[in-house]
Structure formats: C-alpha cells, structure tokens
Amino acid sequence: TYTSTEHGITFEYPADWDLTEKTNRFDSGPDVEVDDGFNSFKFLDKDDRLNVDDNIFIDLEFVTTMLQNSLVDGSKGDRLIESVSFDEYRIDGHETGSFLYVHDPTSEWSVPLNFEVASLMLAVDNDGNVYTMSYSDNVRDFDTLQGEEIRNHILNSFHFLDSNDKNDEGNNDDNDNDEDN
C-alpha cells in the first residue's frame, strides 16, 4: 500500500513492483510511479494552473481531450484505440475521463523492444482539481485476465485522502512495500 499525505492519495499495488517518487520539483516524470520493469502505474499530482472551478474554459473534458491530442499525434506511430470517454472509469467516486492508446516505446528505451505498449490515460476531477494517472502494459498482456486484475485492483484501491486525513497525519508518507494487496 502506498500512502502520501503530501499528494493526498493512497493505493495498493503488487508487492514485487518497485516504487519511485519524484524527489524535487525539477525531476521530470510522474510524481509517483510503481512498476515491475515493463508494466507501470503513474500518478501526476494536480497542475495548479488547471483548477476547474477557477476558469470556465478549463474543465475535465477539455483537459482529457488536450492530453489525448498531446500524446497521440500520430507522428511517432501512436494509435488511438479508445477515444476520450467519461463512462468507463470512476476513480474514488469522482468523474474520470479516459482514453487508450498504443505507442512504440523504442524512443524511450535504450534497448529496442519488439512490442508495443498500451497506455490507459486517466484524468480525474477531485474537488475542482485535475489529476492525471496512467496504467501501461505491453499490448500482448494488457487485456489478459492477469493484466486486467492488476490494473483494476490498483484503480479500484485508489483513494484521495480527504482534508481531515491530511491534517490528522501531518506530512508523513507511509510507504508499506511489504504487503501484496
């Protein structure tokens, strides 16, 4: 179980996966990532510029569509499998936009891979703030029973800590990597 009062989140992930957290604001990449070398779940904390309630032009649909357009431009061989939908997932009871695309990870890995990667992208509106997360797996395993079970377990266990949880626990992170949930 991963819990962070700094990010205000908790979720479960397989015990044999590795956890990586961003160490400072200058690090690139996700704020939190768990992976087994190929499969991964990534969480990006809210972008303070994208507060849904402060700007009528920024809403969850806009953010999810812009994310899709920025990631699936076709120039790198990316393919959109499922376009933006708001009916597939709810994260911790919150409205969630999602889309699924396939990309060739050759540019991301120093060793050429002979498979494509499927990435499920999610944008979640939690109290007017948009958070993004992704789950990636190779195309061959993405829709297998085991792939679906891992993905669904992580997503179903994901919860935002409410403000009372944050205040009660202070700013201490509890990373318990010993449990397989």
C-alpha positions in Angstrom: 0.0 0.0 0.0 1.3 3.4 -0.9 0.0 6.4 1.1 1.2 10.0 0.7 -0.2 12.9 2.7 1.8 15.2 0.5 -0.1 14.2 -2.6 -3.2 13.2 -0.6 -3.5 9.7 -2.1 -3.4 6.1 -1.3 -3.5 3.0 -3.5 -2.4 -0.7 -3.5 0.0 -2.3 -5.9 1.7 -5.7 -6.3 4.4 -6.3 -3.6 7.0 -7.2 -6.2 6.7 -3.9 -8.0 9.2 -1.0 -7.4 8.2 2.4 -6.1 9.7 5.6 -7.3 8.8 9.1 -6.1 9.8 12.4 -7.5 12.5 13.8 -5.2 12.1 17.5 -6.1 10.1 19.8 -8.4 12.9 19.8 -11.0 12.7 16.0 -11.6 10.9 15.1 -14.8 8.3 12.4 -15.0 5.5 11.4 -12.7 5.2 12.3 -9.0 4.8 8.6 -8.1 5.4 5.5 -10.2 5.1 1.8 -9.4 6.3 -0.7 -11.9 7.7 -4.2 -12.5 10.1 -3.2 -15.2 7.5 -3.0 -18.0 4.1 -2.6 -16.5 3.6 0.7 -14.7 1.1 2.9 -12.8 2.0 6.6 -12.7 0.4 9.4 -10.8 0.9 13.1 -11.5 -0.2 15.5 -8.8 -2.6 18.3 -9.9 -1.4 21.0 -12.1 -2.1 24.2 -10.1 -2.8 26.0 -13.3 -5.7 23.7 -14.1 -8.2 24.4 -11.3 -11.5 23.5 -12.9 -13.6 25.8 -10.7 -11.5 28.9 -11.3 -11.7 29.0 -15.1 -14.9 28.2 -17.0 -12.8 27.4 -20.1 -10.9 24.6 -18.3 -12.9 21.6 -17.4 -12.3 17.8 -17.2 -13.4 17.2 -20.8 -11.0 20.0 -22.1 -8.1 18.6 -20.1 -8.7 15.0 -21.1 -9.0 16.0 -24.8 -5.9 18.1 -24.7 -4.0 15.3 -23.0 -5.1 12.9 -25.8 -4.1 15.3 -28.5 -0.7 15.9 -27.0 0.1 12.2 -26.5 -1.4 10.7 -29.7 -0.2 12.9 -32.5 0.5 10.0 -35.0 3.9 11.3 -35.9 5.6 8.6 -33.7 3.4 5.8 -34.9 1.0 6.2 -31.9 -2.5 4.8 -32.4 -5.7 5.8 -30.6 -7.6 2.7 -29.5 -10.4 4.2 -27.5 -11.0 8.0 -27.7 -11.9 10.2 -24.7 -14.8 8.7 -22.7 -16.3 9.6 -19.3 -18.3 6.3 -19.0 -15.5 3.8 -18.5 -14.0 4.6 -15.1 -14.7 6.4 -11.8 -11.7 6.9 -9.6 -12.7 7.1 -5.9 -16.2 8.0 -7.0 -15.0 11.0 -9.0 -15.7 11.8 -12.6 -12.9 10.5 -14.7 -12.0 11.0 -18.3 -10.1 8.2 -20.0 -8.6 7.1 -23.3 -6.5 4.2 -24.5 -3.6 4.4 -27.0 -0.7 2.3 -28.3 2.8 3.6 -28.8 6.1 2.3 -29.8 8.5 2.6 -26.8 11.6 2.4 -29.0 12.4 6.1 -28.3 12.0 5.7 -24.6 14.3 2.6 -24.1 18.0 2.3 -24.8 17.4 -1.3 -26.0 15.0 -1.8 -28.9 11.8 -3.6 -27.8 9.9 -5.9 -30.1 6.5 -5.0 -28.7 4.1 -2.0 -28.4 2.9 -0.5 -25.2 -0.8 0.2 -24.4 -1.4 3.1 -22.1 -4.7 3.9 -20.4 -4.7 7.6 -19.5 -7.0 8.9 -16.8 -7.9 12.4 -15.8 -9.8 12.8 -12.5 -11.6 15.8 -11.2 -11.3 15.9 -7.4 -12.9 19.0 -5.9 -12.1 21.2 -8.9 -8.5 20.0 -9.3 -7.5 17.7 -12.2 -5.1 14.9 -11.5 -3.7 12.6 -14.2 -2.6 9.0 -14.0 -1.8 6.2 -16.4 -1.5 2.4 -16.5 0.8 0.9 -19.1 1.4 -2.7 -20.2 2.6 -4.4 -23.3 -0.1 -4.9 -25.9 0.0 -8.7 -25.6 -0.8 -8.7 -21.9 -3.0 -5.6 -21.5 -6.3 -7.4 -21.9 -5.3 -10.7 -20.3 -7.1 -11.7 -17.1 -4.0 -11.1 -15.1 -3.4 -7.7 -16.7 -7.0 -6.7 -16.1 -6.9 -7.9 -12.5 -3.7 -5.9 -11.6 -5.0 -2.7 -13.4 -8.4 -2.9 -11.8 -7.0 -3.6 -8.4 -4.8 -0.5 -8.5 -7.5 1.7 -9.9 -10.2 0.4 -7.5 -8.0 0.8 -4.5 -7.0 4.4 -5.4 -8.4 7.0 -3.0 -7.9 10.6 -2.4 -7.3 11.4 1.3 -9.8 14.0 2.5 -8.6 17.1 4.2 -9.2 15.6 7.7 -6.9 12.6 6.8 -4.2 15.1 5.7 -4.5 17.2 8.9 -4.6 14.2 11.2 -1.5 12.5 9.7 0.7 15.6 9.2 3.0 15.4 6.3 4.5 11.9 6.8 4.4 9.5 4.0 3.7 5.8 4.8 5.2 3.5 2.1 4.5 -0.1 3.1 6.0 -2.2 0.4 5.7 -5.5 2.2 2.0 -6.1 1.6 0.7 -7.7 -1.6 -2.9 -6.4 -1.9 
